[in-house]
Amino acid sequence: MDGHDFKDFILERLSPLGDLSRRAMFGGHGLYWREFIFGIAFRDRLYLKVDEQSKPDYVARGLEPFRPNERQTLKSYYEVPPDVLDDPEALLSWAGEAIRAAQATAEGPGR
């Protein structure tokens, strides 16, 4: 799946959340729910926003933070595992948790 198809696949899977948009960033796309960025689609991978409450679930599964290049690592976004991407209900649950984390850290335009 190329990056364009993957981005469309993710947005389709997350469409039940409503109020979704995307913006180009880091050579990929930032995923927004209302004004809150909660995910990044990059090179056929999805990274979701984490905080101290949700990060242990990712770490326990051996998942890695978002690293758009060798000099930069965004430790507040972690890769979503393939089994979650393949399960629409699980993906919505993980995305909902990422939105909660984004709201809790108030990361959005003008914040």
N, CA, C and O atoms as CSV, one atom per row, in Angstrom:
chain,resi,resn,atom,element,x,y,z
A,1,MET,N,N,0.864,-1.180,0.000
A,1,MET,CA,C,0.000,0.000,0.000
A,1,MET,C,C,0.900,1.230,0.000
A,1,MET,O,O,1.789,1.338,0.844
A,2,ASP,N,N,0.687,2.160,-0.933
A,2,ASP,CA,C,1.529,3.349,-0.899
A,2,ASP,C,C,0.979,4.346,0.116
A,2,ASP,O,O,-0.135,4.184,0.615
A,3,GLY,N,N,1.771,5.385,0.419
A,3,GLY,CA,C,1.405,6.339,1.462
A,3,GLY,C,C,0.030,6.968,1.257
A,3,GLY,O,O,-0.700,7.197,2.221
A,4,HIS,N,N,-0.324,7.248,-0.006
A,4,HIS,CA,C,-1.622,7.876,-0.274
A,4,HIS,C,C,-2.757,6.920,0.081
A,4,HIS,O,O,-3.718,7.318,0.739
A,5,ASP,N,N,-2.653,5.672,-0.345
A,5,ASP,CA,C,-3.679,4.686,-0.033
A,5,ASP,C,C,-3.771,4.433,1.462
A,5,ASP,O,O,-4.871,4.286,1.995
A,6,PHE,N,N,-2.647,4.381,2.140
A,6,PHE,CA,C,-2.638,4.122,3.585
A,6,PHE,C,C,-3.351,5.244,4.324
A,6,PHE,O,O,-4.168,4.984,5.208
A,7,LYS,N,N,-3.050,6.488,3.970
A,7,LYS,CA,C,-3.683,7.638,4.615
A,7,LYS,C,C,-5.198,7.570,4.435
A,7,LYS,O,O,-5.948,7.803,5.382
A,8,ASP,N,N,-5.649,7.251,3.220
A,8,ASP,CA,C,-7.084,7.131,2.962
A,8,ASP,C,C,-7.694,5.981,3.754
A,8,ASP,O,O,-8.799,6.102,4.283
A,9,PHE,N,N,-6.969,4.863,3.834
A,9,PHE,CA,C,-7.419,3.700,4.607
A,9,PHE,C,C,-7.620,4.080,6.071
A,9,PHE,O,O,-8.637,3.735,6.672
A,10,ILE,N,N,-6.651,4.790,6.640
A,10,ILE,CA,C,-6.737,5.189,8.052
A,10,ILE,C,C,-7.902,6.147,8.269
A,10,ILE,O,O,-8.676,5.979,9.211
A,11,LEU,N,N,-8.032,7.148,7.403
A,11,LEU,CA,C,-9.126,8.107,7.568
A,11,LEU,C,C,-10.484,7.423,7.439
A,11,LEU,O,O,-11.429,7.780,8.143
A,12,GLU,N,N,-10.582,6.454,6.553
A,12,GLU,CA,C,-11.841,5.707,6.413
A,12,GLU,C,C,-12.126,4.906,7.684
A,12,GLU,O,O,-13.255,4.898,8.175
A,13,ARG,N,N,-11.112,4.239,8.210
A,13,ARG,CA,C,-11.284,3.451,9.440
A,13,ARG,C,C,-11.677,4.324,10.631
A,13,ARG,O,O,-12.433,3.894,11.501
A,14,LEU,N,N,-11.160,5.545,10.661
A,14,LEU,CA,C,-11.418,6.440,11.793
A,14,LEU,C,C,-12.637,7.338,11.588
A,14,LEU,O,O,-12.992,8.103,12.485
A,15,SER,N,N,-13.274,7.260,10.437
A,15,SER,CA,C,-14.392,8.153,10.127
A,15,SER,C,C,-15.520,8.132,11.168
A,15,SER,O,O,-16.170,9.163,11.345
A,16,PRO,N,N,-15.791,7.018,11.868
A,16,PRO,CA,C,-16.834,7.066,12.895
A,16,PRO,C,C,-16.561,8.081,14.016
A,16,PRO,O,O,-17.480,8.457,14.743
A,17,LEU,N,N,-15.320,8.521,14.156
A,17,LEU,CA,C,-14.996,9.509,15.182
A,17,LEU,C,C,-15.547,10.891,14.824
A,17,LEU,O,O,-15.767,11.717,15.710
A,18,GLY,N,N,-15.767,11.144,13.543
A,18,GLY,CA,C,-16.279,12.435,13.086
A,18,GLY,C,C,-15.278,13.557,13.271
A,18,GLY,O,O,-14.294,13.398,13.994
A,19,ASP,N,N,-15.516,14.691,12.626
A,19,ASP,CA,C,-14.683,15.900,12.765
A,19,ASP,C,C,-13.202,15.653,12.517
A,19,ASP,O,O,-12.362,16.245,13.195
A,20,LEU,N,N,-12.862,14.793,11.561
A,20,LEU,CA,C,-11.467,14.484,11.259
A,20,LEU,C,C,-10.947,15.365,10.133
A,20,LEU,O,O,-11.684,15.728,9.215
A,21,SER,N,N,-9.672,15.699,10.220
A,21,SER,CA,C,-8.986,16.385,9.132
A,21,SER,C,C,-7.533,15.950,9.150
A,21,SER,O,O,-7.085,15.277,10.079
A,22,ARG,N,N,-6.801,16.338,8.115
A,22,ARG,CA,C,-5.379,15.994,8.049
A,22,ARG,C,C,-4.616,17.171,7.483
A,22,ARG,O,O,-5.152,17.986,6.733
A,23,ARG,N,N,-3.354,17.239,7.860
A,23,ARG,CA,C,-2.455,18.283,7.343
A,23,ARG,C,C,-1.099,17.656,7.088
A,23,ARG,O,O,-0.636,16.821,7.865
A,24,ALA,N,N,-0.467,18.057,6.006
A,24,ALA,CA,C,0.859,17.548,5.675
A,24,ALA,C,C,1.860,17.987,6.744
A,24,ALA,O,O,1.865,19.141,7.172
A,25,MET,N,N,2.711,17.039,7.167
A,25,MET,CA,C,3.789,17.338,8.122
A,25,MET,C,C,4.788,16.190,8.140
A,25,MET,O,O,4.409,15.031,7.970
A,26,PHE,N,N,6.055,16.505,8.342
A,26,PHE,CA,C,7.129,15.510,8.464
A,26,PHE,C,C,7.198,14.561,7.270
A,26,PHE,O,O,7.706,13.449,7.414
A,27,GLY,N,N,6.713,14.956,6.115
A,27,GLY,CA,C,6.670,14.053,4.975
A,27,GLY,C,C,5.515,13.071,5.062
A,27,GLY,O,O,5.412,12.164,4.236
A,28,GLY,N,N,4.652,13.236,6.041
A,28,GLY,CA,C,3.459,12.417,6.212
A,28,GLY,C,C,2.271,13.339,6.429
A,28,GLY,O,O,2.222,14.439,5.878
A,29,HIS,N,N,1.321,12.894,7.227
A,29,HIS,CA,C,0.140,13.708,7.506
A,29,HIS,C,C,-0.227,13.648,8.976
A,29,HIS,O,O,-0.303,12.570,9.566
A,30,GLY,N,N,-0.455,14.821,9.566
A,30,GLY,CA,C,-0.990,14.894,10.917
A,30,GLY,C,C,-2.484,14.654,10.862
A,30,GLY,O,O,-3.170,15.179,9.985
A,31,LEU,N,N,-2.989,13.867,11.790
A,31,LEU,CA,C,-4.422,13.564,11.864
A,31,LEU,C,C,-5.013,14.352,13.026
A,31,LEU,O,O,-4.511,14.313,14.149
A,32,TYR,N,N,-6.083,15.061,12.727
A,32,TYR,CA,C,-6.706,15.928,13.721
A,32,TYR,C,C,-8.144,15.506,13.984
A,32,TYR,O,O,-8.871,15.112,13.072
A,33,TRP,N,N,-8.534,15.595,15.238
A,33,TRP,CA,C,-9.937,15.503,15.631
A,33,TRP,C,C,-10.266,16.872,16.207
A,33,TRP,O,O,-9.705,17.296,17.217
A,34,ARG,N,N,-11.184,17.546,15.541
A,34,ARG,CA,C,-11.441,18.958,15.843
A,34,ARG,C,C,-10.104,19.689,15.756
A,34,ARG,O,O,-9.440,19.592,14.723
A,35,GLU,N,N,-9.682,20.408,16.776
A,35,GLU,CA,C,-8.402,21.132,16.673
A,35,GLU,C,C,-7.228,20.361,17.267
A,35,GLU,O,O,-6.111,20.877,17.311
A,36,PHE,N,N,-7.461,19.155,17.717
A,36,PHE,CA,C,-6.421,18.384,18.412
A,36,PHE,C,C,-5.732,17.394,17.481
A,36,PHE,O,O,-6.386,16.559,16.856
A,37,ILE,N,N,-4.396,17.493,17.391
A,37,ILE,CA,C,-3.651,16.484,16.643
A,37,ILE,C,C,-3.527,15.251,17.539
A,37,ILE,O,O,-3.088,15.337,18.686
A,38,PHE,N,N,-3.924,14.104,16.985
A,38,PHE,CA,C,-3.891,12.867,17.774
A,38,PHE,C,C,-3.121,11.754,17.079
A,38,PHE,O,O,-2.897,10.696,17.668
A,39,GLY,N,N,-2.712,11.978,15.833
A,39,GLY,CA,C,-2.002,10.923,15.134
A,39,GLY,C,C,-1.187,11.462,13.976
A,39,GLY,O,O,-1.361,12.597,13.533
A,40,ILE,N,N,-0.288,10.606,13.500
A,40,ILE,CA,C,0.540,10.915,12.346
A,40,ILE,C,C,0.581,9.672,11.460
A,40,ILE,O,O,0.946,8.587,11.912
A,41,ALA,N,N,0.204,9.843,10.196
A,41,ALA,CA,C,0.337,8.774,9.207
A,41,ALA,C,C,1.626,9.062,8.441
A,41,ALA,O,O,1.780,10.123,7.837
A,42,PHE,N,N,2.552,8.098,8.475
A,42,PHE,CA,C,3.882,8.308,7.906
A,42,PHE,C,C,4.412,6.994,7.359
A,42,PHE,O,O,4.573,6.027,8.102
A,43,ARG,N,N,4.684,6.958,6.053
A,43,ARG,CA,C,5.275,5.773,5.409
A,43,ARG,C,C,4.550,4.482,5.771
A,43,ARG,O,O,5.163,3.539,6.271
A,44,ASP,N,N,3.268,4.443,5.522
A,44,ASP,CA,C,2.430,3.259,5.759
A,44,ASP,C,C,2.406,2.802,7.211
A,44,ASP,O,O,2.196,1.624,7.501
A,45,ARG,N,N,2.622,3.744,8.115
A,45,ARG,CA,C,2.525,3.451,9.543
A,45,ARG,C,C,1.690,4.530,10.198
A,45,ARG,O,O,1.658,5.677,9.752
A,46,LEU,N,N,1.014,4.136,11.269
A,46,LEU,CA,C,0.221,5.089,12.030
A,46,LEU,C,C,0.823,5.221,13.414
A,46,LEU,O,O,1.120,4.226,14.076
A,47,TYR,N,N,0.997,6.456,13.839
A,47,TYR,CA,C,1.510,6.773,15.167
A,47,TYR,C,C,0.422,7.562,15.888
A,47,TYR,O,O,-0.146,8.498,15.324
A,48,LEU,N,N,0.134,7.191,17.120
A,48,LEU,CA,C,-0.896,7.874,17.892
A,48,LEU,C,C,-0.294,8.580,19.091
A,48,LEU,O,O,0.730,8.164,19.633
A,49,LYS,N,N,-0.948,9.649,19.491
A,49,LYS,CA,C,-0.545,10.456,20.651
A,49,LYS,C,C,-0.633,9.612,21.919
A,49,LYS,O,O,-1.604,8.887,22.129
A,50,VAL,N,N,0.392,9.717,22.756
A,50,VAL,CA,C,0.398,9.030,24.043
A,50,VAL,C,C,0.656,10.044,25.151
A,50,VAL,O,O,1.166,11.139,24.909
A,51,ASP,N,N,0.299,9.660,26.356
A,51,ASP,CA,C,0.652,10.427,27.544
A,51,ASP,C,C,1.062,9.414,28.609
A,51,ASP,O,O,1.169,8.222,28.322
A,52,GLU,N,N,1.286,9.870,29.807
A,52,GLU,CA,C,1.750,8.956,30.864
A,52,GLU,C,C,0.754,7.834,31.145
A,52,GLU,O,O,1.142,6.752,31.585
A,53,GLN,N,N,-0.519,8.090,30.895
A,53,GLN,CA,C,-1.546,7.067,31.130
A,53,GLN,C,C,-1.552,5.994,30.040
A,53,GLN,O,O,-1.716,4.812,30.341
A,54,SER,N,N,-1.376,6.391,28.779
A,54,SER,CA,C,-1.494,5.437,27.676
A,54,SER,C,C,-0.167,4.859,27.183
A,54,SER,O,O,-0.149,3.777,26.596
A,55,LYS,N,N,0.929,5.554,27.408
A,55,LYS,CA,C,2.230,5.118,26.899
A,55,LYS,C,C,2.621,3.704,27.340
A,55,LYS,O,O,3.167,2.963,26.523
A,56,PRO,N,N,2.370,3.292,28.592
A,56,PRO,CA,C,2.769,1.937,28.992
A,56,PRO,C,C,2.183,0.819,28.121
A,56,PRO,O,O,2.820,-0.222,27.960
A,57,ASP,N,N,0.987,1.010,27.559
A,57,ASP,CA,C,0.398,-0.007,26.682
A,57,ASP,C,C,1.242,-0.212,25.428
A,57,ASP,O,O,1.381,-1.336,24.947
A,58,TYR,N,N,1.795,0.858,24.907
A,58,TYR,CA,C,2.631,0.787,23.717
A,58,TYR,C,C,3.992,0.173,24.052
A,58,TYR,O,O,4.475,-0.716,23.351
A,59,VAL,N,N,4.597,0.660,25.130
A,59,VAL,CA,C,5.920,0.187,25.536
A,59,VAL,C,C,5.886,-1.310,25.850
A,59,VAL,O,O,6.803,-2.047,25.487
A,60,ALA,N,N,4.834,-1.751,26.521
A,60,ALA,CA,C,4.708,-3.168,26.892
A,60,ALA,C,C,4.650,-4.072,25.657
A,60,ALA,O,O,5.022,-5.244,25.722
A,61,ARG,N,N,4.187,-3.529,24.545
A,61,ARG,CA,C,4.109,-4.298,23.299
A,61,ARG,C,C,5.363,-4.137,22.443
A,61,ARG,O,O,5.428,-4.647,21.325
A,62,GLY,N,N,6.352,-3.428,22.971
A,62,GLY,CA,C,7.615,-3.255,22.258
A,62,GLY,C,C,7.538,-2.264,21.114
A,62,GLY,O,O,8.358,-2.312,20.198
A,63,LEU,N,N,6.567,-1.367,21.152
A,63,LEU,CA,C,6.386,-0.394,20.072
A,63,LEU,C,C,7.326,0.787,20.245
A,63,LEU,O,O,7.779,1.085,21.350
A,64,GLU,N,N,7.610,1.449,19.142
A,64,GLU,CA,C,8.600,2.518,19.107
A,64,GLU,C,C,7.946,3.885,18.919
A,64,GLU,O,O,6.864,3.988,18.341
A,65,PRO,N,N,8.614,4.942,19.414
A,65,PRO,CA,C,8.110,6.296,19.153
A,65,PRO,C,C,8.341,6.697,17.698
A,65,PRO,O,O,9.133,6.084,16.983
A,66,PHE,N,N,7.636,7.730,17.286
A,66,PHE,CA,C,7.746,8.255,15.931
A,66,PHE,C,C,9.112,8.886,15.715
A,66,PHE,O,O,9.563,9.729,16.490
A,67,ARG,N,N,9.753,8.454,14.645
A,67,ARG,CA,C,11.087,8.955,14.319
A,67,ARG,C,C,11.126,9.295,12.827
A,67,ARG,O,O,11.466,8.445,12.004
A,68,PRO,N,N,10.776,10.546,12.477
A,68,PRO,CA,C,10.728,10.904,11.061
A,68,PRO,C,C,12.093,10.924,10.375
A,68,PRO,O,O,12.178,10.812,9.152
A,69,ASN,N,N,13.157,11.066,11.163
A,69,ASN,CA,C,14.516,11.015,10.618
A,69,ASN,C,C,15.469,10.641,11.753
A,69,ASN,O,O,15.052,10.527,12.906
A,70,GLU,N,N,16.738,10.451,11.426
A,70,GLU,CA,C,17.698,9.981,12.426
A,70,GLU,C,C,17.983,10.979,13.531
A,70,GLU,O,O,18.455,10.597,14.602
A,71,ARG,N,N,17.705,12.242,13.293
A,71,ARG,CA,C,18.000,13.273,14.292
A,71,ARG,C,C,16.803,13.656,15.150
A,71,ARG,O,O,16.946,14.405,16.116
A,72,GLN,N,N,15.639,13.155,14.809
A,72,GLN,CA,C,14.427,13.612,15.482
A,72,GLN,C,C,13.571,12.424,15.926
A,72,GLN,O,O,13.309,11.508,15.147
A,73,THR,N,N,13.146,12.455,17.180
A,73,THR,CA,C,12.224,11.457,17.717
A,73,THR,C,C,11.139,12.189,18.493
A,73,THR,O,O,11.428,13.011,19.363
A,74,LEU,N,N,9.899,11.886,18.171
A,74,LEU,CA,C,8.770,12.472,18.891
A,74,LEU,C,C,8.241,11.427,19.869
A,74,LEU,O,O,7.501,10.524,19.479
A,75,LYS,N,N,8.614,11.550,21.108
A,75,LYS,CA,C,8.280,10.538,22.109
A,75,LYS,C,C,6.835,10.585,22.576
A,75,LYS,O,O,6.419,9.757,23.386
A,76,SER,N,N,6.068,11.541,22.075
A,76,SER,CA,C,4.658,11.607,22.447
A,76,SER,C,C,3.752,10.934,21.406
A,76,SER,O,O,2.527,10.982,21.519
A,77,TYR,N,N,4.372,10.300,20.384
A,77,TYR,CA,C,3.620,9.538,19.380
A,77,TYR,C,C,4.278,8.171,19.235
A,77,TYR,O,O,5.488,8.075,19.034
A,78,TYR,N,N,3.478,7.121,19.336
A,78,TYR,CA,C,3.992,5.757,19.219
A,78,TYR,C,C,3.275,5.013,18.103
A,78,TYR,O,O,2.109,5.268,17.804
A,79,GLU,N,N,4.011,4.080,17.492
A,79,GLU,CA,C,3.462,3.305,16.385
A,79,GLU,C,C,2.343,2.371,16.852
A,79,GLU,O,O,2.424,1.759,17.917
A,80,VAL,N,N,1.308,2.280,16.034
A,80,VAL,CA,C,0.184,1.379,16.286
A,80,VAL,C,C,0.532,0.022,15.685
A,80,VAL,O,O,0.980,-0.041,14.540
A,81,PRO,N,N,0.336,-1.071,16.432
A,81,PRO,CA,C,0.688,-2.391,15.903
A,81,PRO,C,C,-0.257,-2.841,14.791
A,81,PRO,O,O,-1.413,-2.418,14.749
A,82,PRO,N,N,0.235,-3.703,13.885
A,82,PRO,CA,C,-0.580,-4.165,12.760
A,82,PRO,C,C,-1.900,-4.829,13.170
A,82,PRO,O,O,-2.909,-4.661,12.486
A,83,ASP,N,N,-1.904,-5.574,14.267
A,83,ASP,CA,C,-3.148,-6.241,14.660
A,83,ASP,C,C,-4.235,-5.233,15.033
A,83,ASP,O,O,-5.420,-5.508,14.844
A,84,VAL,N,N,-3.847,-4.071,15.560
A,84,VAL,CA,C,-4.821,-3.023,15.886
A,84,VAL,C,C,-5.297,-2.352,14.602
A,84,VAL,O,O,-6.483,-2.051,14.469
A,85,LEU,N,N,-4.395,-2.114,13.659
A,85,LEU,CA,C,-4.795,-1.528,12.374
A,85,LEU,C,C,-5.804,-2.415,11.653
A,85,LEU,O,O,-6.689,-1.914,10.959
A,86,ASP,N,N,-5.674,-3.724,11.814
A,86,ASP,CA,C,-6.548,-4.680,11.137
A,86,ASP,C,C,-7.888,-4.874,11.831
A,86,ASP,O,O,-8.779,-5.510,11.269
A,87,ASP,N,N,-8.052,-4.343,13.035
A,87,ASP,CA,C,-9.275,-4.517,13.816
A,87,ASP,C,C,-9.968,-3.161,13.973
A,87,ASP,O,O,-9.553,-2.358,14.808
A,88,PRO,N,N,-11.016,-2.891,13.187
A,88,PRO,CA,C,-11.650,-1.565,13.215
A,88,PRO,C,C,-12.076,-1.106,14.607
A,88,PRO,O,O,-11.892,0.063,14.947
A,89,GLU,N,N,-12.635,-1.989,15.410
A,89,GLU,CA,C,-13.065,-1.594,16.755
A,89,GLU,C,C,-11.882,-1.253,17.644
A,89,GLU,O,O,-11.916,-0.267,18.381
A,90,ALA,N,N,-10.837,-2.065,17.575
A,90,ALA,CA,C,-9.636,-1.791,18.376
A,90,ALA,C,C,-9.002,-0.477,17.946
A,90,ALA,O,O,-8.572,0.310,18.790
A,91,LEU,N,N,-8.939,-0.233,16.638
A,91,LEU,CA,C,-8.334,1.004,16.143
A,91,LEU,C,C,-9.115,2.219,16.645
A,91,LEU,O,O,-8.512,3.210,17.056
A,92,LEU,N,N,-10.424,2.154,16.618
A,92,LEU,CA,C,-11.228,3.264,17.125
A,92,LEU,C,C,-10.983,3.475,18.616
A,92,LEU,O,O,-10.939,4.612,19.085
A,93,SER,N,N,-10.826,2.399,19.350
A,93,SER,CA,C,-10.557,2.503,20.783
A,93,SER,C,C,-9.202,3.161,21.032
A,93,SER,O,O,-9.095,4.068,21.856
A,94,TRP,N,N,-8.173,2.710,20.327
A,94,TRP,CA,C,-6.840,3.289,20.487
A,94,TRP,C,C,-6.840,4.754,20.058
A,94,TRP,O,O,-6.212,5.588,20.709
A,95,ALA,N,N,-7.542,5.075,18.962
A,95,ALA,CA,C,-7.612,6.461,18.501
A,95,ALA,C,C,-8.357,7.322,19.512
A,95,ALA,O,O,-7.976,8.469,19.749
A,96,GLY,N,N,-9.413,6.781,20.108
A,96,GLY,CA,C,-10.135,7.520,21.140
A,96,GLY,C,C,-9.239,7.842,22.325
A,96,GLY,O,O,-9.322,8.930,22.895
A,97,GLU,N,N,-8.389,6.903,22.690
A,97,GLU,CA,C,-7.437,7.130,23.780
A,97,GLU,C,C,-6.408,8.192,23.378
A,97,GLU,O,O,-5.995,9.004,24.206
A,98,ALA,N,N,-5.996,8.182,22.108
A,98,ALA,CA,C,-5.050,9.190,21.622
A,98,ALA,C,C,-5.690,10.580,21.631
A,98,ALA,O,O,-5.025,11.567,21.943
A,99,ILE,N,N,-6.960,10.658,21.295
A,99,ILE,CA,C,-7.668,11.943,21.349
A,99,ILE,C,C,-7.746,12.423,22.795
A,99,ILE,O,O,-7.548,13.606,23.072
A,100,ARG,N,N,-8.033,11.512,23.710
A,100,ARG,CA,C,-8.061,11.873,25.135
A,100,ARG,C,C,-6.706,12.420,25.560
A,100,ARG,O,O,-6.629,13.439,26.247
A,101,ALA,N,N,-5.627,11.735,25.146
A,101,ALA,CA,C,-4.274,12.180,25.489
A,101,ALA,C,C,-3.987,13.555,24.885
A,101,ALA,O,O,-3.377,14.404,25.535
A,102,ALA,N,N,-4.423,13.776,23.651
A,102,ALA,CA,C,-4.202,15.065,22.992
A,102,ALA,C,C,-4.957,16.176,23.741
A,102,ALA,O,O,-4.427,17.273,23.924
A,103,GLN,N,N,-6.152,15.899,24.157
A,103,GLN,CA,C,-6.924,16.892,24.905
A,103,GLN,C,C,-6.292,17.145,26.282
A,103,GLN,O,O,-6.246,18.283,26.750
A,104,ALA,N,N,-5.812,16.087,26.916
A,104,ALA,CA,C,-5.219,16.205,28.247
A,104,ALA,C,C,-3.942,17.058,28.208
A,104,ALA,O,O,-3.645,17.792,29.150
A,105,THR,N,N,-3.208,16.948,27.122
A,105,THR,CA,C,-1.968,17.738,27.014
A,105,THR,C,C,-2.208,19.048,26.278
A,105,THR,O,O,-1.290,19.848,26.102
A,106,ALA,N,N,-3.472,19.265,25.841
A,106,ALA,CA,C,-3.883,20.516,25.166
A,106,ALA,C,C,-2.948,20.886,24.031
A,106,ALA,O,O,-2.533,22.038,23.908
A,107,GLU,N,N,-2.617,19.900,23.196
A,107,GLU,CA,C,-1.759,20.150,22.034
A,107,GLU,C,C,-2.640,20.407,20.834
A,107,GLU,O,O,-3.315,19.505,20.337
A,108,GLY,N,N,-2.630,21.620,20.383
A,108,GLY,CA,C,-3.408,21.992,19.219
A,108,GLY,C,C,-3.016,23.393,18.793
A,108,GLY,O,O,-2.162,24.014,19.426
A,109,PRO,N,N,-3.623,23.900,17.734
A,109,PRO,CA,C,-3.293,25.250,17.281
A,109,PRO,C,C,-3.480,26.277,18.401
A,109,PRO,O,O,-4.496,26.281,19.096
A,110,GLY,N,N,-2.501,27.126,18.556
A,110,GLY,CA,C,-2.597,28.187,19.545
A,110,GLY,C,C,-2.453,27.729,20.980
A,110,GLY,O,O,-2.740,28.493,21.902
A,111,ARG,N,N,-2.017,26.505,21.189
A,111,ARG,CA,C,-1.864,25.986,22.552
A,111,ARG,C,C,-0.405,25.866,22.918
A,111,ARG,O,O,-0.080,25.446,24.028
